[in-house]
Amino acid sequence: MAFWGKMFGGVAGFAVGGPMGALMGAALGHAADRGSLLETPAGGWHEHWRTKGQPDPNGAAFMAAAKMSTLLGKTDQLYAIGLVALCAKMAKIDGPVNKAEISTFKSLFQFPADNSREVGMLFDRARDRTDDFEMYARELGKGFAKDRAPLENLLMALFVIARADLPPGAALHPAETAFLRKVHAAFGLPPGAWDRAETGRSGSASNENDAYIELGLARSASDQEVRTRWRVLIREHHPDVLGQKNLSPEAMAKAADRVARINAAWDRIKRDRKL
């Protein structure tokens, strides 16, 4: 148990960083060393934490760290744990993990050199099972509900790992496709994010966020709310309407520019949601 405590503390500390991260890592590691964190609870382990009928303390501890990160708003820690866990499980979902997948993972992300050992151990423990990947994806979806751009980047990385051991143009294994579809849904990403991740296009997530800001809407707005808001704004700022108010040429030019930005934002959201 002492080994696990050191590893767990290291993971939590490196992910958070700074004094808070060090304190949290030490506390979690101490709890694990004493057995208080991973003792089998009264009534036994929940079925989510069983692997072939045996308790899974590694999975339980990783998820405990992820959930604690969400509760504390430590998105950097949550992202680090979720990223390594999902990449490991992506590599394993279609069979034994191979060198191409590991090399691709290492090339995609640059972790601090001092933490390479902890990252490697987390990766190795996370790939021990793949039936729990949706829990990590859902936790990330909750933690990044207000800014899903990092999740879209991670989905793109998962596609790259899935293709690491395939010849160019080859189709993904059905298990890989199912994995990616479920992660995409758990992340709460729109249809357009799937297309961008699948084709390797980046940079559109931030533009999509700007589109919602332009319309004065939250990303959680329904399709009908987006459509209604677009129509209202067009009516308010359309030059034909404002022309009846005897505005100056400068004001009319600004109105035309505003209408163009409103329509561009609507087009971006419409494409992303496939409306």
Buried (B, 14 or more C-beta within 10 A) or exposed (E): EEEBBBBBBBBBBBBBBEEEBBEBBBBBBBBBBEEEBBEEEEEEBEEEBBEEEEBBBBBBBBBBBBBBBBEEEBBBBBBBBBBBBBBBBBBBBBEEBEEBBBEBBBEBEEBEEEBEEBBBBBBEBBBEBBEBBBBBBBBBBBBBBEEBBBBBBBBBBBBBBBBBBBEEEEEBBEBBBEBBEBBBBBBBBBEBBBBBBBEEEEEBBEEBBBBBEBBEBEBEBEEEEBBEBBEEBBEEBBBEEBEEEEBEEEEBEBBBEBBEBBBBBBEBBBBBEEE
